[in-house]
């Protein structure tokens, strides 16, 4: 029972009590009982009014009316569920698309770091006359930090690295993102641990090697450790090194890199233990010794926090200056010394964190936002016309209400409540759609930038506020206009007349515009889908369907060059033994017909190119003579399905001790050995010491999009035995082999880092992720635009038919045939469609030129696509115009005349 | 049945009912019927309480926190709701009374200026 109902029940009790007392009193004075009861009621007066007045005290009138309006609106909506459903779907799609795109926009461009006062965080960036790698050495970091300690704190961090982790004793290895940071990192960010502690300075000391401790992210802690607060003290291994978890990072904090959420933070001084070796620049350094001790390896980025950017910058530059002067002393060339001394440090804002993705997303996301905003406008305008169509069917009802004394404001409010109710339902659906769509889009966008990237696009407060703001604006826009127009069009019942004549030129123009836009989007969708299909079916020069590939990393794990002094030869021998073991173990797997290893996987993003000298080839001016290169084991070509066209394959007998040999591709043969038999020709890096022994067919080894370029394949044994890709050819199911291979590797090489096991087809598929996304998005938006423009057409024509019902009635009464009316309305609709198409076709032709840059394959199909899209649009539009046309032909002449 | 003829009755001025209810409750708690009776009797049946306005007025006063309600048993053993002044209501009553006095004397001065002049 609601509080109001309860109060009402109590009031009824009191009224009864009052009447009973009054009756008793009257009886006591000698009035007969039946008469007394009547008189008591007379004295009390109108109980209904009392109840009304009392209710007004309990609940303000406007709330009461709002509830009444909502109930009434619900009844009206239920009376015409088709129209309401259409409006809700159009608005939901519009609001959902806007919210989804905005959630990605927010995640990529707006969201600030979840740390206190993120605007006070800065990244130190070195300014120099020539571009310099933005990295510092660890000793330089320590010197700088000590020098400016009084002015501003400085923390250091590595890049986020993928590491093999074992999170529980006996569990399987899994990949984890790890960042190495200085002990004061969390302190400078202003973050406290959710459980346990964060890192402290003592954890990260270069001299004593640092403590083997780690902070785990809240995300991983919840996902992998079920948010167990007992995690503190838990031991894990990262790239084979044992570390102890001492704390959990705060909720939502996933690190400073936007698209690579960090799982663990460990001290920088553990660099050697976890074999961190990426994003560094070194000169004269011994990379096998701990980097934290060496001035020669630059590998950390510096972060500072200050409320006064200028002051902090001045302090840091003073310290940096003396650092520069010390280092400049070793530079003998006066000119380069002067240039070196021109370097300085600037402070870049870190408010929104770091991202490689952000600059690339700015334009596409901006374009998407504009597009979806336009779609929403279309949806709102179409919703408005549909509402007007319905309102004109309700003119009678509204006129009656006006005559009975309802105020215009009250009617407008009533109509507005109805449209807001529709918007509310649409918003809920839209947010659901956005929740799903935004996450999917963010994942896809991140995937186009690299295999490990992940962009999280949560529906945070800002996104929800955006959704509410957008939908409220939509509701007012699409509700207020028709409501005012309806009410102003009706004076009251005595003057109510049905207007005939030209109206809605604006809404007709809008429909034509929508048709034009839909045509552009449909043609775009058609072209991008076709282009994607062509990409997906391009002949690659290797066999993607029967090959399974695994990304391995022999540099990680016990095979890696490590603490023990290992010579290059020791290392190569270790890798060679690993390669042998891998090949024999995997060749035994069921279905495998051959196995091979390569330094670079196919379509994996791995690329290695070198300048070469070719005996007997004179390069043209400014021509760079380069080879794309790969090291492969014998049998590689047969395994991946590349065809040898001349000479011999690389053989097991080609080893480090025999003369250097290579197999080149046809492009190389054509370009560098034109008119000569390439077999037996020599080329090389410094001296031409490599003999060409064979030629293979061209293949798109880098990606589907990139045409083959000159390439050389060397025996793996002559390339230090470093293999990062394992290829297996199967006679059976590739998918089953993926599972078998994963299991087999975990058993036979438990310490080998295996990044990914997949079919070659899937790997190739990843390299066209971006094209897939573009094709999917244009198709989605094309369909949305098609839906919207048809909804708009339906709305405009329904409105027109509803307003002209009596005209049709009169015409029928005067002898017009129903078929004539049907054709008349259809012709009117098709005029709008035709205008839209005529406007759309030139627009498409205009856009084709800039768009073909992104299109792959034959351009001759463009006209076919245009014709097909035009036909589709025409057919669908005609179908949606059929309903109002049919309705026009069903008008009853009598009803229409009585109306007048 | 009222003892006076309708012509002798005076309609309550807007807003005065609240004051009268508060004044009636100063003597102690009372139920709705009792309040109406007390006002009529106290005014020698000149003032007639419109039942239609009594209950909304009671709820309004409750909402403002000037009176409160409790379940109780009346003299003839009938269960009823009794209204009672809260400390806040008591204070309010004092302000209302002084406001009323100020109002009536001001109106009196305007209505009978001669009397005032004659006295001076």
HADDOCK unambig.tbl for C-alpha pairs under 7 A between the chains (distance, minus, plus):
assign (segid A and resid 18 and name CA) (segid B and resid 32 and name CA) 6.96 0.50 0.50
assign (segid A and resid 18 and name CA) (segid B and resid 33 and name CA) 5.28 0.50 0.50
assign (segid A and resid 44 and name CA) (segid B and resid 51 and name CA) 5.25 0.50 0.50
assign (segid A and resid 45 and name CA) (segid B and resid 51 and name CA) 6.61 0.50 0.50
assign (segid A and resid 45 and name CA) (segid B and resid 52 and name CA) 6.54 0.50 0.50
assign (segid A and resid 46 and name CA) (segid B and resid 52 and name CA) 6.88 0.50 0.50
assign (segid A and resid 49 and name CA) (segid B and resid 52 and name CA) 6.80 0.50 0.50
assign (segid A and resid 50 and name CA) (segid B and resid 52 and name CA) 4.73 0.50 0.50
assign (segid A and resid 50 and name CA) (segid B and resid 53 and name CA) 6.91 0.50 0.50
assign (segid A and resid 50 and name CA) (segid B and resid 56 and name CA) 6.98 0.50 0.50
assign (segid A and resid 53 and name CA) (segid B and resid 56 and name CA) 5.87 0.50 0.50
assign (segid A and resid 54 and name CA) (segid B and resid 55 and name CA) 6.77 0.50 0.50
assign (segid A and resid 54 and name CA) (segid B and resid 56 and name CA) 4.38 0.50 0.50
assign (segid A and resid 54 and name CA) (segid B and resid 59 and name CA) 6.95 0.50 0.50
assign (segid A and resid 57 and name CA) (segid B and resid 56 and name CA) 6.58 0.50 0.50
assign (segid A and resid 57 and name CA) (segid B and resid 59 and name CA) 6.77 0.50 0.50
assign (segid A and resid 57 and name CA) (segid B and resid 60 and name CA) 6.00 0.50 0.50
